[in-house]
Amino acid sequence: MTEHEKTTTYCTQLRARALPAAARWVFNEVLAAMQNAEELGGPQGPAYLDLMQAVIDEATHRQQVYRQILAEQPDL
């Protein structure tokens, strides 16, 4: 394992630990799905970067929508 991989793994573990149990489970499942896609011959090169950007964009959109819901319903 390279130093970069060790750092990435450590940072991922820190992100996971910061989450409540249910969220940590979802986070780990998402990471496993991403890893499986890579290992099963998923996109490479620029197509991989496009995939990661699409995931980021979707997560950002969902975050913005939920933030708006919370602002409209502060009792959640």
N, CA, C and O atoms as a Tripos MOL2 file, in Angstrom:
@<TRIPOS>MOLECULE
protein
  304   303    76     0     0
PROTEIN
NO_CHARGES

@<TRIPOS>ATOM
      1 N           0.8560   -1.1770    0.0000 N.3       1 MET1
      2 CA          0.0000    0.0000    0.0000 C.3       1 MET1
      3 C           0.9010    1.2390    0.0000 C.2       1 MET1
      4 O           1.8360    1.3440    0.7930 O.2       1 MET1
      5 N           0.6000    2.1680   -0.9020 N.am      2 THR2
      6 CA          1.4060    3.3900   -0.9830 C.3       2 THR2
      7 C           1.0510    4.3360    0.1540 C.2       2 THR2
      8 O           0.0360    4.1500    0.8250 O.2       2 THR2
      9 N           1.8770    5.3400    0.3700 N.am      3 GLU3
     10 CA          1.6030    6.3410    1.4090 C.3       3 GLU3
     11 C           0.3080    7.0860    1.1010 C.2       3 GLU3
     12 O          -0.4600    7.4020    2.0100 O.2       3 GLU3
     13 N           0.0650    7.3680   -0.1780 N.am      4 HIS4
     14 CA         -1.1820    8.0370   -0.5760 C.3       4 HIS4
     15 C          -2.3890    7.1650   -0.2190 C.2       4 HIS4
     16 O          -3.3800    7.6690    0.3100 O.2       4 HIS4
     17 N          -2.3120    5.8800   -0.5000 N.am      5 GLU5
     18 CA         -3.4130    4.9590   -0.1780 C.3       5 GLU5
     19 C          -3.6450    4.8790    1.3230 C.2       5 GLU5
     20 O          -4.7880    4.8250    1.7760 O.2       5 GLU5
     21 N          -2.5510    4.8700    2.1040 N.am      6 LYS6
     22 CA         -2.6830    4.8370    3.5580 C.3       6 LYS6
     23 C          -3.3780    6.1050    4.0530 C.2       6 LYS6
     24 O          -4.2660    6.0330    4.9030 O.2       6 LYS6
     25 N          -2.9790    7.2590    3.5290 N.am      7 THR7
     26 CA         -3.5800    8.5320    3.9350 C.3       7 THR7
     27 C          -5.0490    8.5650    3.5490 C.2       7 THR7
     28 O          -5.8890    8.9920    4.3410 O.2       7 THR7
     29 N          -5.3680    8.1180    2.3330 N.am      8 THR8
     30 CA         -6.7470    8.1090    1.8700 C.3       8 THR8
     31 C          -7.5910    7.1870    2.7420 C.2       8 THR8
     32 O          -8.6950    7.5530    3.1470 O.2       8 THR8
     33 N          -7.0850    6.0080    3.0290 N.am      9 THR9
     34 CA         -7.8030    5.0640    3.8680 C.3       9 THR9
     35 C          -8.0300    5.6490    5.2590 C.2       9 THR9
     36 O          -9.1240    5.5250    5.8090 O.2       9 THR9
     37 N          -7.0250    6.2740    5.8250 N.am     10 TYR10
     38 CA         -7.1450    6.8780    7.1550 C.3      10 TYR10
     39 C          -8.2010    7.9820    7.1450 C.2      10 TYR10
     40 O          -9.0400    8.0440    8.0440 O.2      10 TYR10
     41 N          -8.1660    8.8470    6.1420 N.am     11 CYS11
     42 CA         -9.1450    9.9380    6.0500 C.3      11 CYS11
     43 C         -10.5570    9.3860    5.8600 C.2      11 CYS11
     44 O         -11.5090    9.9200    6.4290 O.2      11 CYS11
     45 N         -10.6980    8.3450    5.0810 N.am     12 THR12
     46 CA        -12.0020    7.7100    4.8860 C.3      12 THR12
     47 C         -12.5060    7.1460    6.2060 C.2      12 THR12
     48 O         -13.6850    7.2910    6.5310 O.2      12 THR12
     49 N         -11.6350    6.5110    6.9640 N.am     13 GLN13
     50 CA        -12.0240    5.9750    8.2650 C.3      13 GLN13
     51 C         -12.4610    7.0880    9.2090 C.2      13 GLN13
     52 O         -13.4280    6.9230    9.9530 O.2      13 GLN13
     53 N         -11.7640    8.2140    9.1860 N.am     14 LEU14
     54 CA        -12.1490    9.3480   10.0320 C.3      14 LEU14
     55 C         -13.5330    9.8780    9.6450 C.2      14 LEU14
     56 O         -14.3530   10.1850   10.5100 O.2      14 LEU14
     57 N         -13.7820    9.9800    8.3390 N.am     15 ARG15
     58 CA        -15.0980   10.4400    7.8790 C.3      15 ARG15
     59 C         -16.1840    9.4780    8.3470 C.2      15 ARG15
     60 O         -17.2390    9.9080    8.8130 O.2      15 ARG15
     61 N         -15.9310    8.1930    8.2270 N.am     16 ALA16
     62 CA        -16.9220    7.1910    8.6340 C.3      16 ALA16
     63 C         -17.1770    7.2610   10.1340 C.2      16 ALA16
     64 O         -18.3280    7.2180   10.5690 O.2      16 ALA16
     65 N         -16.1200    7.3700   10.9230 N.am     17 ARG17
     66 CA        -16.2720    7.4050   12.3810 C.3      17 ARG17
     67 C         -17.0540    8.6210   12.8600 C.2      17 ARG17
     68 O         -17.6830    8.5790   13.9170 O.2      17 ARG17
     69 N         -17.0180    9.6920   12.0940 N.am     18 ALA18
     70 CA        -17.7080   10.9240   12.4840 C.3      18 ALA18
     71 C         -19.2180   10.8260   12.2940 C.2      18 ALA18
     72 O         -19.9630   11.6890   12.7590 O.2      18 ALA18
     73 N         -19.6640    9.7880   11.6210 N.am     19 LEU19
     74 CA        -21.0910    9.6430   11.3140 C.3      19 LEU19
     75 C         -21.8080    8.8020   12.3600 C.2      19 LEU19
     76 O         -21.2040    7.9320   12.9860 O.2      19 LEU19
     77 N         -23.1170    9.0670   12.5520 N.am     20 PRO20
     78 CA        -23.9130    8.1690   13.3930 C.3      20 PRO20
     79 C         -23.9620    6.7790   12.7440 C.2      20 PRO20
     80 O         -23.6960    6.6340   11.5510 O.2      20 PRO20
     81 N         -24.3000    5.7790   13.5290 N.am     21 ALA21
     82 CA        -24.2330    4.3840   13.0690 C.3      21 ALA21
     83 C         -24.9760    4.1310   11.7620 C.2      21 ALA21
     84 O         -24.4180    3.5110   10.8570 O.2      21 ALA21
     85 N         -26.2160    4.5910   11.6400 N.am     22 ALA22
     86 CA        -26.9900    4.3420   10.4170 C.3      22 ALA22
     87 C         -26.3360    5.0190    9.2130 C.2      22 ALA22
     88 O         -26.2660    4.4360    8.1310 O.2      22 ALA22
     89 N         -25.8670    6.2230    9.4000 N.am     23 ALA23
     90 CA        -25.2070    6.9430    8.3050 C.3      23 ALA23
     91 C         -23.8780    6.2790    7.9560 C.2      23 ALA23
     92 O         -23.5050    6.2130    6.7840 O.2      23 ALA23
     93 N         -23.1670    5.7900    8.9610 N.am     24 ARG24
     94 CA        -21.8970    5.1080    8.7250 C.3      24 ARG24
     95 C         -22.1290    3.8580    7.8790 C.2      24 ARG24
     96 O         -21.3460    3.5600    6.9770 O.2      24 ARG24
     97 N         -23.2110    3.1250    8.1750 N.am     25 TRP25
     98 CA        -23.5380    1.9300    7.3980 C.3      25 TRP25
     99 C         -23.7660    2.2900    5.9370 C.2      25 TRP25
    100 O         -23.2320    1.6270    5.0470 O.2      25 TRP25
    101 N         -24.5560    3.3360    5.6760 N.am     26 VAL26
    102 CA        -24.8290    3.7750    4.2990 C.3      26 VAL26
    103 C         -23.5300    4.2050    3.6200 C.2      26 VAL26
    104 O         -23.2660    3.8200    2.4810 O.2      26 VAL26
    105 N         -22.7290    4.9950    4.3110 N.am     27 PHE27
    106 CA        -21.4450    5.4670    3.7810 C.3      27 PHE27
    107 C         -20.5730    4.2810    3.3590 C.2      27 PHE27
    108 O         -20.0150    4.2700    2.2620 O.2      27 PHE27
    109 N         -20.4620    3.2870    4.2430 N.am     28 ASN28
    110 CA        -19.6430    2.1130    3.9240 C.3      28 ASN28
    111 C         -20.2020    1.3140    2.7630 C.2      28 ASN28
    112 O         -19.4400    0.7810    1.9570 O.2      28 ASN28
    113 N         -21.5310    1.2220    2.6620 N.am     29 GLU29
    114 CA        -22.1490    0.5180    1.5370 C.3      29 GLU29
    115 C         -21.8880    1.2360    0.2190 C.2      29 GLU29
    116 O         -21.6200    0.5980   -0.8000 O.2      29 GLU29
    117 N         -21.9680    2.5630    0.2400 N.am     30 VAL30
    118 CA        -21.6870    3.3540   -0.9670 C.3      30 VAL30
    119 C         -20.2340    3.1580   -1.3840 C.2      30 VAL30
    120 O         -19.9440    2.9560   -2.5630 O.2      30 VAL30
    121 N         -19.3270    3.2180   -0.4200 N.am     31 LEU31
    122 CA        -17.9090    3.0060   -0.7360 C.3      31 LEU31
    123 C         -17.6750    1.6050   -1.3000 C.2      31 LEU31
    124 O         -16.8940    1.4320   -2.2350 O.2      31 LEU31
    125 N         -18.3500    0.6120   -0.7330 N.am     32 ALA32
    126 CA        -18.1960   -0.7560   -1.2310 C.3      32 ALA32
    127 C         -18.7020   -0.8700   -2.6660 C.2      32 ALA32
    128 O         -18.0830   -1.5370   -3.4950 O.2      32 ALA32
    129 N         -19.8200   -0.2220   -2.9550 N.am     33 ALA33
    130 CA        -20.3550   -0.2530   -4.3220 C.3      33 ALA33
    131 C         -19.3800    0.4080   -5.2970 C.2      33 ALA33
    132 O         -19.1690   -0.0870   -6.4040 O.2      33 ALA33
    133 N         -18.7940    1.5170   -4.8810 N.am     34 MET34
    134 CA        -17.8250    2.1910   -5.7420 C.3      34 MET34
    135 C         -16.5990    1.3120   -5.9700 C.2      34 MET34
    136 O         -16.0940    1.2210   -7.0890 O.2      34 MET34
    137 N         -16.1280    0.6700   -4.9140 N.am     35 GLN35
    138 CA        -14.9650   -0.2100   -5.0270 C.3      35 GLN35
    139 C         -15.2760   -1.4040   -5.9240 C.2      35 GLN35
    140 O         -14.4540   -1.7870   -6.7560 O.2      35 GLN35
    141 N         -16.4460   -1.9850   -5.7600 N.am     36 ASN36
    142 CA        -16.8390   -3.1160   -6.5990 C.3      36 ASN36
    143 C         -16.8930   -2.7140   -8.0630 C.2      36 ASN36
    144 O         -16.4690   -3.4770   -8.9300 O.2      36 ASN36
    145 N         -17.4060   -1.5300   -8.3460 N.am     37 ALA37
    146 CA        -17.4770   -1.0600   -9.7340 C.3      37 ALA37
    147 C         -16.0760   -0.9320  -10.3210 C.2      37 ALA37
    148 O         -15.8540   -1.2730  -11.4830 O.2      37 ALA37
    149 N         -15.1370   -0.4450   -9.5230 N.am     38 GLU38
    150 CA        -13.7540   -0.3270  -10.0090 C.3      38 GLU38
    151 C         -13.1610   -1.7010  -10.2850 C.2      38 GLU38
    152 O         -12.5290   -1.9140  -11.3200 O.2      38 GLU38
    153 N         -13.3660   -2.6250   -9.3630 N.am     39 GLU39
    154 CA        -12.7580   -3.9450   -9.4930 C.3      39 GLU39
    155 C         -13.4060   -4.7970  -10.5770 C.2      39 GLU39
    156 O         -12.7740   -5.7120  -11.1050 O.2      39 GLU39
    157 N         -14.6550   -4.5070  -10.9130 N.am     40 LEU40
    158 CA        -15.3550   -5.2860  -11.9320 C.3      40 LEU40
    159 C         -15.1880   -4.6940  -13.3280 C.2      40 LEU40
    160 O         -15.9410   -5.0260  -14.2430 O.2      40 LEU40
    161 N         -14.2210   -3.8350  -13.4850 N.am     41 GLY41
    162 CA        -13.9260   -3.2890  -14.8030 C.3      41 GLY41
    163 C         -14.7480   -2.0670  -15.1590 C.2      41 GLY41
    164 O         -15.1200   -1.8700  -16.3160 O.2      41 GLY41
    165 N         -15.0230   -1.2590  -14.1720 N.am     42 GLY42
    166 CA        -15.7630   -0.0240  -14.4200 C.3      42 GLY42
    167 C         -14.9490    0.9330  -15.2870 C.2      42 GLY42
    168 O         -13.8800    0.5740  -15.7810 O.2      42 GLY42
    169 N         -15.4470    2.1290  -15.4660 N.am     43 PRO43
    170 CA        -14.7740    3.0800  -16.3470 C.3      43 PRO43
    171 C         -13.3720    3.4300  -15.8510 C.2      43 PRO43
    172 O         -13.0760    3.3880  -14.6560 O.2      43 PRO43
    173 N         -12.5330    3.7730  -16.8110 N.am     44 GLN44
    174 CA        -11.1590    4.1610  -16.4890 C.3      44 GLN44
    175 C         -10.8310    5.4720  -17.1710 C.2      44 GLN44
    176 O         -11.5470    5.9160  -18.0680 O.2      44 GLN44
    177 N          -9.7570    6.0780  -16.7440 N.am     45 GLY45
    178 CA         -9.3030    7.3350  -17.3490 C.3      45 GLY45
    179 C         -10.3300    8.4390  -17.1800 C.2      45 GLY45
    180 O         -10.9360    8.5750  -16.1170 O.2      45 GLY45
    181 N         -10.5290    9.2390  -18.2430 N.am     46 PRO46
    182 CA        -11.4840   10.3450  -18.1570 C.3      46 PRO46
    183 C         -12.9020    9.8990  -17.8270 C.2      46 PRO46
    184 O         -13.6440   10.6460  -17.1890 O.2      46 PRO46
    185 N         -13.2960    8.6990  -18.2440 N.am     47 ALA47
    186 CA        -14.6410    8.2090  -17.9350 C.3      47 ALA47
    187 C         -14.7990    7.9890  -16.4330 C.2      47 ALA47
    188 O         -15.8860    8.1910  -15.8920 O.2      47 ALA47
    189 N         -13.7300    7.5780  -15.7550 N.am     48 TYR48
    190 CA        -13.7690    7.4140  -14.3010 C.3      48 TYR48
    191 C         -13.9590    8.7740  -13.6220 C.2      48 TYR48
    192 O         -14.7480    8.9100  -12.6870 O.2      48 TYR48
    193 N         -13.2290    9.7660  -14.1070 N.am     49 LEU49
    194 CA        -13.3800   11.1180  -13.5600 C.3      49 LEU49
    195 C         -14.7960   11.6370  -13.7900 C.2      49 LEU49
    196 O         -15.3650   12.2920  -12.9160 O.2      49 LEU49
    197 N         -15.3650   11.3520  -14.9510 N.am     50 ASP50
    198 CA        -16.7500   11.7560  -15.2370 C.3      50 ASP50
    199 C         -17.7220   11.0770  -14.2680 C.2      50 ASP50
    200 O         -18.6610   11.7080  -13.7820 O.2      50 ASP50
    201 N         -17.4940    9.7990  -13.9910 N.am     51 LEU51
    202 CA        -18.3280    9.0720  -13.0450 C.3      51 LEU51
    203 C         -18.2470    9.6990  -11.6620 C.2      51 LEU51
    204 O         -19.2740    9.9440  -11.0290 O.2      51 LEU51
    205 N         -17.0360    9.9590  -11.1910 N.am     52 MET52
    206 CA        -16.8700   10.5520   -9.8620 C.3      52 MET52
    207 C         -17.5290   11.9280   -9.7910 C.2      52 MET52
    208 O         -18.1200   12.2770   -8.7690 O.2      52 MET52
    209 N         -17.4340   12.7100  -10.8660 N.am     53 GLN53
    210 CA        -18.0720   14.0230  -10.8810 C.3      53 GLN53
    211 C         -19.5870   13.8880  -10.8470 C.2      53 GLN53
    212 O         -20.2670   14.6770  -10.1910 O.2      53 GLN53
    213 N         -20.1160   12.9000  -11.5440 N.am     54 ALA54
    214 CA        -21.5650   12.6640  -11.5250 C.3      54 ALA54
    215 C         -22.0290   12.2900  -10.1160 C.2      54 ALA54
    216 O         -23.0900   12.7300   -9.6730 O.2      54 ALA54
    217 N         -21.2440   11.4860   -9.4190 N.am     55 VAL55
    218 CA        -21.5750   11.1120   -8.0370 C.3      55 VAL55
    219 C         -21.5370   12.3540   -7.1450 C.2      55 VAL55
    220 O         -22.4360   12.5650   -6.3320 O.2      55 VAL55
    221 N         -20.5080   13.1640   -7.2960 N.am     56 ILE56
    222 CA        -20.3920   14.4070   -6.5240 C.3      56 ILE56
    223 C         -21.5740   15.3190   -6.8050 C.2      56 ILE56
    224 O         -22.1690   15.8690   -5.8780 O.2      56 ILE56
    225 N         -21.9180   15.4830   -8.0740 N.am     57 ASP57
    226 CA        -23.0310   16.3660   -8.4530 C.3      57 ASP57
    227 C         -24.3510   15.8760   -7.8620 C.2      57 ASP57
    228 O         -25.1470   16.6740   -7.3670 O.2      57 ASP57
    229 N         -24.5810   14.5720   -7.9120 N.am     58 GLU58
    230 CA        -25.8250   14.0130   -7.3600 C.3      58 GLU58
    231 C         -25.8830   14.2180   -5.8530 C.2      58 GLU58
    232 O         -26.9120   14.6220   -5.3120 O.2      58 GLU58
    233 N         -24.7650   13.9360   -5.1780 N.am     59 ALA59
    234 CA        -24.7240   14.1190   -3.7250 C.3      59 ALA59
    235 C         -24.9290   15.5860   -3.3580 C.2      59 ALA59
    236 O         -25.6380   15.8940   -2.4000 O.2      59 ALA59
    237 N         -24.3170   16.4820   -4.1080 N.am     60 THR60
    238 CA        -24.4770   17.9180   -3.8520 C.3      60 THR60
    239 C         -25.9170   18.3470   -4.0490 C.2      60 THR60
    240 O         -26.4570   19.1020   -3.2410 O.2      60 THR60
    241 N         -26.5420   17.8750   -5.1100 N.am     61 HIS61
    242 CA        -27.9410   18.2140   -5.3660 C.3      61 HIS61
    243 C         -28.8330   17.7210   -4.2270 C.2      61 HIS61
    244 O         -29.6880   18.4610   -3.7380 O.2      61 HIS61
    245 N         -28.6340   16.4810   -3.8090 N.am     62 ARG62
    246 CA        -29.4510   15.9210   -2.7260 C.3      62 ARG62
    247 C         -29.2290   16.6910   -1.4250 C.2      62 ARG62
    248 O         -30.1660   16.9060   -0.6560 O.2      62 ARG62
    249 N         -28.0050   17.0980   -1.1880 N.am     63 GLN63
    250 CA        -27.7000   17.8740    0.0080 C.3      63 GLN63
    251 C         -28.4340   19.2190   -0.0300 C.2      63 GLN63
    252 O         -29.0030   19.6450    0.9750 O.2      63 GLN63
    253 N         -28.4200   19.8750   -1.1720 N.am     64 GLN64
    254 CA        -29.0900   21.1660   -1.3060 C.3      64 GLN64
    255 C         -30.5980   21.0400   -1.1320 C.2      64 GLN64
    256 O         -31.2220   21.8730   -0.4740 O.2      64 GLN64
    257 N         -31.1810   20.0060   -1.7170 N.am     65 VAL65
    258 CA        -32.6220   19.7870   -1.5830 C.3      65 VAL65
    259 C         -32.9780   19.5370   -0.1230 C.2      65 VAL65
    260 O         -33.9380   20.1130    0.3890 O.2      65 VAL65
    261 N         -32.2200   18.6940    0.5410 N.am     66 TYR66
    262 CA        -32.5240   18.3800    1.9310 C.3      66 TYR66
    263 C         -32.2980   19.5940    2.8300 C.2      66 TYR66
    264 O         -33.0490   19.8070    3.7820 O.2      66 TYR66
    265 N         -31.2800   20.3830    2.5370 N.am     67 ARG67
    266 CA        -31.0470   21.6140    3.2950 C.3      67 ARG67
    267 C         -32.2530   22.5300    3.1810 C.2      67 ARG67
    268 O         -32.6580   23.1500    4.1640 O.2      67 ARG67
    269 N         -32.8260   22.6210    1.9960 N.am     68 GLN68
    270 CA        -34.0170   23.4450    1.7860 C.3      68 GLN68
    271 C         -35.2060   22.8840    2.5750 C.2      68 GLN68
    272 O         -35.9600   23.6450    3.1820 O.2      68 GLN68
    273 N         -35.3740   21.5790    2.5680 N.am     69 ILE69
    274 CA        -36.4500   20.9500    3.3400 C.3      69 ILE69
    275 C         -36.2930   21.2840    4.8230 C.2      69 ILE69
    276 O         -37.2680   21.6300    5.4900 O.2      69 ILE69
    277 N         -35.0790   21.1820    5.3310 N.am     70 LEU70
    278 CA        -34.8390   21.4990    6.7440 C.3      70 LEU70
    279 C         -35.1490   22.9460    7.0560 C.2      70 LEU70
    280 O         -35.6920   23.2560    8.1170 O.2      70 LEU70
    281 N         -34.8070   23.8350    6.1350 N.am     71 ALA71
    282 CA        -35.0740   25.2590    6.3500 C.3      71 ALA71
    283 C         -36.5750   25.5350    6.3950 C.2      71 ALA71
    284 O         -37.0260   26.4190    7.1230 O.2      71 ALA71
    285 N         -37.3390   24.7860    5.6250 N.am     72 GLU72
    286 CA        -38.7800   24.9790    5.5720 C.3      72 GLU72
    287 C         -39.5030   24.2630    6.7130 C.2      72 GLU72
    288 O         -40.6230   24.6320    7.0650 O.2      72 GLU72
    289 N         -38.8730   23.2480    7.2870 N.am     73 GLN73
    290 CA        -39.4990   22.4720    8.3650 C.3      73 GLN73
    291 C         -38.4860   22.3070    9.5060 C.2      73 GLN73
    292 O         -37.9040   21.2340    9.6670 O.2      73 GLN73
    293 N         -38.2770   23.3510   10.2860 N.am     74 PRO74
    294 CA        -37.2240   23.3040   11.3100 C.3      74 PRO74
    295 C         -37.4490   22.2670   12.4070 C.2      74 PRO74
    296 O         -36.5440   22.0170   13.2040 O.2      74 PRO74
    297 N         -38.6350   21.6560   12.4660 N.am     75 ASP75
    298 CA        -38.8790   20.6470   13.4880 C.3      75 ASP75
    299 C         -38.3230   19.2640   13.1310 C.2      75 ASP75
    300 O         -38.4450   18.3270   13.9200 O.2      75 ASP75
    301 N         -37.7060   19.1310   11.9310 N.am     76 LEU76
    302 CA        -37.1130   17.8380   11.5390 C.3      76 LEU76
    303 C         -35.8150   17.5930   12.2390 C.2      76 LEU76
    304 O         -35.1850   16.5580   12.0260 O.2      76 LEU76
@<TRIPOS>BOND
     1     1     2 1
     2     2     3 1
     3     3     4 2
     4     3     5 am
     5     5     6 1
     6     6     7 1
     7     7     8 2
     8     7     9 am
     9     9    10 1
    10    10    11 1
    11    11    12 2
    12    11    13 am
    13    13    14 1
    14    14    15 1
    15    15    16 2
    16    15    17 am
    17    17    18 1
    18    18    19 1
    19    19    20 2
    20    19    21 am
    21    21    22 1
    22    22    23 1
    23    23    24 2
    24    23    25 am
    25    25    26 1
    26    26    27 1
    27    27    28 2
    28    27    29 am
    29    29    30 1
    30    30    31 1
    31    31    32 2
    32    31    33 am
    33    33    34 1
    34    34    35 1
    35    35    36 2
    36    35    37 am
    37    37    38 1
    38    38    39 1
    39    39    40 2
    40    39    41 am
    41    41    42 1
    42    42    43 1
    43    43    44 2
    44    43    45 am
    45    45    46 1
    46    46    47 1
    47    47    48 2
    48    47    49 am
    49    49    50 1
    50    50    51 1
    51    51    52 2
    52    51    53 am
    53    53    54 1
    54    54    55 1
    55    55    56 2
    56    55    57 am
    57    57    58 1
    58    58    59 1
    59    59    60 2
    60    59    61 am
    61    61    62 1
    62    62    63 1
    63    63    64 2
    64    63    65 am
    65    65    66 1
    66    66    67 1
    67    67    68 2
    68    67    69 am
    69    69    70 1
    70    70    71 1
    71    71    72 2
    72    71    73 am
    73    73    74 1
    74    74    75 1
    75    75    76 2
    76    75    77 am
    77    77    78 1
    78    78    79 1
    79    79    80 2
    80    79    81 am
    81    81    82 1
    82    82    83 1
    83    83    84 2
    84    83    85 am
    85    85    86 1
    86    86    87 1
    87    87    88 2
    88    87    89 am
    89    89    90 1
    90    90    91 1
    91    91    92 2
    92    91    93 am
    93    93    94 1
    94    94    95 1
    95    95    96 2
    96    95    97 am
    97    97    98 1
    98    98    99 1
    99    99   100 2
   100    99   101 am
   101   101   102 1
   102   102   103 1
   103   103   104 2
   104   103   105 am
   105   105   106 1
   106   106   107 1
   107   107   108 2
   108   107   109 am
   109   109   110 1
   110   110   111 1
   111   111   112 2
   112   111   113 am
   113   113   114 1
   114   114   115 1
   115   115   116 2
   116   115   117 am
   117   117   118 1
   118   118   119 1
   119   119   120 2
   120   119   121 am
   121   121   122 1
   122   122   123 1
   123   123   124 2
   124   123   125 am
   125   125   126 1
   126   126   127 1
   127   127   128 2
   128   127   129 am
   129   129   130 1
   130   130   131 1
   131   131   132 2
   132   131   133 am
   133   133   134 1
   134   134   135 1
   135   135   136 2
   136   135   137 am
   137   137   138 1
   138   138   139 1
   139   139   140 2
   140   139   141 am
   141   141   142 1
   142   142   143 1
   143   143   144 2
   144   143   145 am
   145   145   146 1
   146   146   147 1
   147   147   148 2
   148   147   149 am
   149   149   150 1
   150   150   151 1
   151   151   152 2
   152   151   153 am
   153   153   154 1
   154   154   155 1
   155   155   156 2
   156   155   157 am
   157   157   158 1
   158   158   159 1
   159   159   160 2
   160   159   161 am
   161   161   162 1
   162   162   163 1
   163   163   164 2
   164   163   165 am
   165   165   166 1
   166   166   167 1
   167   167   168 2
   168   167   169 am
   169   169   170 1
   170   170   171 1
   171   171   172 2
   172   171   173 am
   173   173   174 1
   174   174   175 1
   175   175   176 2
   176   175   177 am
   177   177   178 1
   178   178   179 1
   179   179   180 2
   180   179   181 am
   181   181   182 1
   182   182   183 1
   183   183   184 2
   184   183   185 am
   185   185   186 1
   186   186   187 1
   187   187   188 2
   188   187   189 am
   189   189   190 1
   190   190   191 1
   191   191   192 2
   192   191   193 am
   193   193   194 1
   194   194   195 1
   195   195   196 2
   196   195   197 am
   197   197   198 1
   198   198   199 1
   199   199   200 2
   200   199   201 am
   201   201   202 1
   202   202   203 1
   203   203   204 2
   204   203   205 am
   205   205   206 1
   206   206   207 1
   207   207   208 2
   208   207   209 am
   209   209   210 1
   210   210   211 1
   211   211   212 2
   212   211   213 am
   213   213   214 1
   214   214   215 1
   215   215   216 2
   216   215   217 am
   217   217   218 1
   218   218   219 1
   219   219   220 2
   220   219   221 am
   221   221   222 1
   222   222   223 1
   223   223   224 2
   224   223   225 am
   225   225   226 1
   226   226   227 1
   227   227   228 2
   228   227   229 am
   229   229   230 1
   230   230   231 1
   231   231   232 2
   232   231   233 am
   233   233   234 1
   234   234   235 1
   235   235   236 2
   236   235   237 am
   237   237   238 1
   238   238   239 1
   239   239   240 2
   240   239   241 am
   241   241   242 1
   242   242   243 1
   243   243   244 2
   244   243   245 am
   245   245   246 1
   246   246   247 1
   247   247   248 2
   248   247   249 am
   249   249   250 1
   250   250   251 1
   251   251   252 2
   252   251   253 am
   253   253   254 1
   254   254   255 1
   255   255   256 2
   256   255   257 am
   257   257   258 1
   258   258   259 1
   259   259   260 2
   260   259   261 am
   261   261   262 1
   262   262   263 1
   263   263   264 2
   264   263   265 am
   265   265   266 1
   266   266   267 1
   267   267   268 2
   268   267   269 am
   269   269   270 1
   270   270   271 1
   271   271   272 2
   272   271   273 am
   273   273   274 1
   274   274   275 1
   275   275   276 2
   276   275   277 am
   277   277   278 1
   278   278   279 1
   279   279   280 2
   280   279   281 am
   281   281   282 1
   282   282   283 1
   283   283   284 2
   284   283   285 am
   285   285   286 1
   286   286   287 1
   287   287   288 2
   288   287   289 am
   289   289   290 1
   290   290   291 1
   291   291   292 2
   292   291   293 am
   293   293   294 1
   294   294   295 1
   295   295   296 2
   296   295   297 am
   297   297   298 1
   298   298   299 1
   299   299   300 2
   300   299   301 am
   301   301   302 1
   302   302   303 1
   303   303   304 2
@<TRIPOS>SUBSTRUCTURE
     1 MET1         2 RESIDUE 1 A MET
     2 THR2         6 RESIDUE 1 A THR
     3 GLU3        10 RESIDUE 1 A GLU
     4 HIS4        14 RESIDUE 1 A HIS
     5 GLU5        18 RESIDUE 1 A GLU
     6 LYS6        22 RESIDUE 1 A LYS
     7 THR7        26 RESIDUE 1 A THR
     8 THR8        30 RESIDUE 1 A THR
     9 THR9        34 RESIDUE 1 A THR
    10 TYR10       38 RESIDUE 1 A TYR
    11 CYS11       42 RESIDUE 1 A CYS
    12 THR12       46 RESIDUE 1 A THR
    13 GLN13       50 RESIDUE 1 A GLN
    14 LEU14       54 RESIDUE 1 A LEU
    15 ARG15       58 RESIDUE 1 A ARG
    16 ALA16       62 RESIDUE 1 A ALA
    17 ARG17       66 RESIDUE 1 A ARG
    18 ALA18       70 RESIDUE 1 A ALA
    19 LEU19       74 RESIDUE 1 A LEU
    20 PRO20       78 RESIDUE 1 A PRO
    21 ALA21       82 RESIDUE 1 A ALA
    22 ALA22       86 RESIDUE 1 A ALA
    23 ALA23       90 RESIDUE 1 A ALA
    24 ARG24       94 RESIDUE 1 A ARG
    25 TRP25       98 RESIDUE 1 A TRP
    26 VAL26      102 RESIDUE 1 A VAL
    27 PHE27      106 RESIDUE 1 A PHE
    28 ASN28      110 RESIDUE 1 A ASN
    29 GLU29      114 RESIDUE 1 A GLU
    30 VAL30      118 RESIDUE 1 A VAL
    31 LEU31      122 RESIDUE 1 A LEU
    32 ALA32      126 RESIDUE 1 A ALA
    33 ALA33      130 RESIDUE 1 A ALA
    34 MET34      134 RESIDUE 1 A MET
    35 GLN35      138 RESIDUE 1 A GLN
    36 ASN36      142 RESIDUE 1 A ASN
    37 ALA37      146 RESIDUE 1 A ALA
    38 GLU38      150 RESIDUE 1 A GLU
    39 GLU39      154 RESIDUE 1 A GLU
    40 LEU40      158 RESIDUE 1 A LEU
    41 GLY41      162 RESIDUE 1 A GLY
    42 GLY42      166 RESIDUE 1 A GLY
    43 PRO43      170 RESIDUE 1 A PRO
    44 GLN44      174 RESIDUE 1 A GLN
    45 GLY45      178 RESIDUE 1 A GLY
    46 PRO46      182 RESIDUE 1 A PRO
    47 ALA47      186 RESIDUE 1 A ALA
    48 TYR48      190 RESIDUE 1 A TYR
    49 LEU49      194 RESIDUE 1 A LEU
    50 ASP50      198 RESIDUE 1 A ASP
    51 LEU51      202 RESIDUE 1 A LEU
    52 MET52      206 RESIDUE 1 A MET
    53 GLN53      210 RESIDUE 1 A GLN
    54 ALA54      214 RESIDUE 1 A ALA
    55 VAL55      218 RESIDUE 1 A VAL
    56 ILE56      222 RESIDUE 1 A ILE
    57 ASP57      226 RESIDUE 1 A ASP
    58 GLU58      230 RESIDUE 1 A GLU
    59 ALA59      234 RESIDUE 1 A ALA
    60 THR60      238 RESIDUE 1 A THR
    61 HIS61      242 RESIDUE 1 A HIS
    62 ARG62      246 RESIDUE 1 A ARG
    63 GLN63      250 RESIDUE 1 A GLN
    64 GLN64      254 RESIDUE 1 A GLN
    65 VAL65      258 RESIDUE 1 A VAL
    66 TYR66      262 RESIDUE 1 A TYR
    67 ARG67      266 RESIDUE 1 A ARG
    68 GLN68      270 RESIDUE 1 A GLN
    69 ILE69      274 RESIDUE 1 A ILE
    70 LEU70      278 RESIDUE 1 A LEU
    71 ALA71      282 RESIDUE 1 A ALA
    72 GLU72      286 RESIDUE 1 A GLU
    73 GLN73      290 RESIDUE 1 A GLN
    74 PRO74      294 RESIDUE 1 A PRO
    75 ASP75      298 RESIDUE 1 A ASP
    76 LEU76      302 RESIDUE 1 A LEU
